[in-house]
Amino acid sequence: MKLIDKIKNKIGRFLLHKGISKNKNGRSLPSFEQLLDIGIVYNANEKNNEEKINLFANYLRGQGKKVFMLGYVDAKILPPSKKFHITSEYFWKEKLTKFNLPDAVKIGRFLETPFDLLMNIYYEDELPLQAISVYSRAKYRIGAKIPNALVYNDTVIDTSTNKDLQNLASQMVHYLKVVSR
């Protein structure tokens, strides 16, 4: 990462932390069975990851959940291989502010949707992905154990050395099913 990008990220992270609500006490852990609307945020740079996320989203839909996905592509323009769908969108560098934070106006309906659950299914310490979690109107947020994860999530899942996205997603569902009994 270039020095200028590091400085932008540092300022962006400072601004993001400044805007984070300190009151997470009002958020209660949802029961998996009661979840209706689920948002999934993921890193869409690798086709393999995207396929895993799509399979997981289809599993959730099979469980009767409405799922909407938002993928981040670390590129100046959206590659032609990435196609918008009624239940999925992308954001890329063009949709970020000068401090690498998502521009809410350019992101679209994802940030305005009050999801019952926001699943942050990624392991990268990427400011744009983490900012989506903060900006989201989701009632509850869950993500992987990465640096500062509890700042952006209500619950974090530690998958130890297994950094497979399918494993992370299934561990999230397992956690929600077991804890809410």
C-alpha positions in Angstrom: 0.0 0.0 0.0 1.3 3.4 -0.9 2.1 6.0 1.8 -0.7 8.3 0.6 -3.2 5.4 0.8 -2.0 4.6 4.3 -2.6 8.2 5.4 -6.0 8.3 3.8 -6.9 5.0 5.6 -5.6 6.4 8.9 -7.8 9.5 8.6 -10.7 7.5 7.3 -10.5 5.1 10.3 -10.3 8.1 12.7 -13.4 9.6 11.1 -15.2 6.2 11.2 -14.4 5.6 14.9 -15.5 9.1 15.7 -18.9 8.4 14.3 -19.5 5.0 15.9 -22.3 4.8 18.4 -21.0 3.8 21.8 -24.3 2.3 22.8 -24.5 -1.3 21.6 -26.3 -2.3 24.8 -29.7 -1.9 23.1 -28.9 -4.5 20.5 -30.1 -8.0 21.4 -28.9 -11.2 19.8 -31.5 -12.4 17.3 -32.8 -15.9 17.1 -31.9 -17.5 13.7 -35.5 -18.7 13.3 -36.9 -15.1 13.7 -34.5 -13.5 11.2 -36.3 -12.4 8.0 -34.0 -9.9 6.3 -30.2 -10.6 6.2 -27.5 -8.4 4.6 -24.2 -9.9 3.6 -21.1 -7.8 3.1 -18.1 -9.5 1.5 -14.9 -9.0 -0.5 -15.8 -9.6 -4.1 -12.2 -9.5 -5.5 -11.9 -13.2 -5.9 -14.4 -15.3 -8.0 -13.9 -18.2 -5.6 -15.1 -16.2 -2.6 -18.0 -14.8 -4.6 -19.2 -18.3 -5.5 -19.0 -19.4 -1.8 -21.0 -16.3 -0.7 -23.6 -17.0 -3.4 -24.0 -20.7 -2.3 -24.4 -19.5 1.3 -27.0 -16.9 0.3 -28.9 -19.6 -1.5 -28.8 -21.8 1.6 -30.3 -18.9 3.7 -33.0 -18.3 1.0 -33.8 -22.0 1.3 -34.3 -21.4 5.0 -36.9 -18.7 4.2 -34.7 -15.7 4.6 -34.6 -12.6 2.4 -30.9 -12.1 1.5 -29.3 -9.0 0.0 -25.5 -9.0 -0.7 -23.0 -6.2 -1.1 -19.6 -7.0 -2.5 -16.5 -4.7 -2.4 -14.2 -4.7 -5.4 -10.8 -3.1 -4.8 -10.6 -1.5 -8.3 -11.1 2.0 -9.7 -13.9 0.8 -12.1 -16.2 -2.2 -11.7 -14.9 -5.1 -13.9 -17.3 -6.2 -16.6 -17.5 -9.7 -15.0 -19.4 -8.2 -12.0 -23.1 -8.0 -12.7 -25.7 -6.3 -10.5 -28.7 -8.4 -9.6 -31.9 -7.6 -7.8 -30.5 -9.1 -4.6 -26.9 -8.1 -4.9 -24.8 -5.0 -5.6 -21.2 -3.9 -5.6 -19.2 -1.0 -4.6 -15.7 0.0 -5.7 -13.1 2.8 -5.3 -15.2 5.2 -7.3 -17.9 5.0 -4.6 -15.5 5.9 -1.8 -14.7 9.3 -0.3 -11.2 10.7 -0.4 -10.5 8.9 2.9 -11.6 5.4 1.6 -14.9 5.5 3.3 -18.1 4.5 1.4 -20.1 7.4 0.1 -23.6 6.6 1.4 -25.3 8.4 -1.5 -23.4 6.3 -4.0 -23.8 2.9 -2.3 -27.6 2.7 -2.7 -30.3 0.9 -0.9 -28.1 -1.5 1.1 -27.3 1.1 3.7 -30.9 2.2 4.0 -32.3 -1.3 4.6 -32.9 -2.2 8.3 -31.7 -5.7 8.1 -32.4 -8.0 11.1 -28.9 -9.2 10.7 -25.8 -8.0 8.9 -23.2 -10.7 8.2 -19.7 -9.5 7.5 -18.3 -12.5 5.8 -14.6 -11.6 5.2 -11.3 -11.8 6.9 -9.6 -8.8 5.4 -8.9 -5.7 7.5 -10.4 -3.5 4.8 -11.7 0.0 5.8 -14.5 0.2 3.2 -15.9 -3.2 4.3 -15.8 -2.3 8.0 -17.4 1.1 7.3 -20.4 -0.5 5.6 -21.0 -2.4 8.9 -20.9 0.9 10.8 -23.1 2.8 8.4 -25.7 0.0 8.1 -29.1 0.3 9.7 -28.9 -3.4 10.6 -30.3 -4.4 14.0 -27.4 -6.7 14.7 -24.0 -7.3 13.2 -21.8 -10.4 13.2 -18.3 -10.8 11.7 -15.0 -12.6 11.8 -12.4 -12.1 14.5 -10.0 -9.7 12.9 -8.2 -6.6 14.4 -10.8 -4.2 15.9 -13.7 -6.4 14.9 -15.7 -5.6 18.0 -15.7 -2.0 17.1 -17.7 -2.8 13.9 -19.7 -5.8 15.0 -21.9 -6.9 18.0 -20.5 -10.4 17.9 -17.3 -11.8 16.4 -16.6 -15.4 15.5 -13.1 -16.9 15.9 -12.5 -19.7 13.3 -8.9 -20.1 14.5 -6.7 -21.0 11.6 -9.5 -22.1 9.2 -10.0 -18.9 7.1 -12.5 -20.4 4.7 -15.5 -18.2 4.1 -17.9 -21.2 4.0 -16.6 -22.2 7.4 -17.0 -18.6 8.8 -20.6 -18.4 7.4 -21.6 -21.8 8.8 -20.1 -20.9 12.2 -22.1 -17.7 12.3 -25.4 -19.6 11.6 -24.4 -22.3 14.1 -23.7 -19.6 16.8 -27.1 -17.9 16.1 -28.9 -21.2 16.3 -27.2 -22.4 19.5 -27.1 -19.2 21.5 -30.7 -18.2 20.9 -32.2 -21.4 22.2 
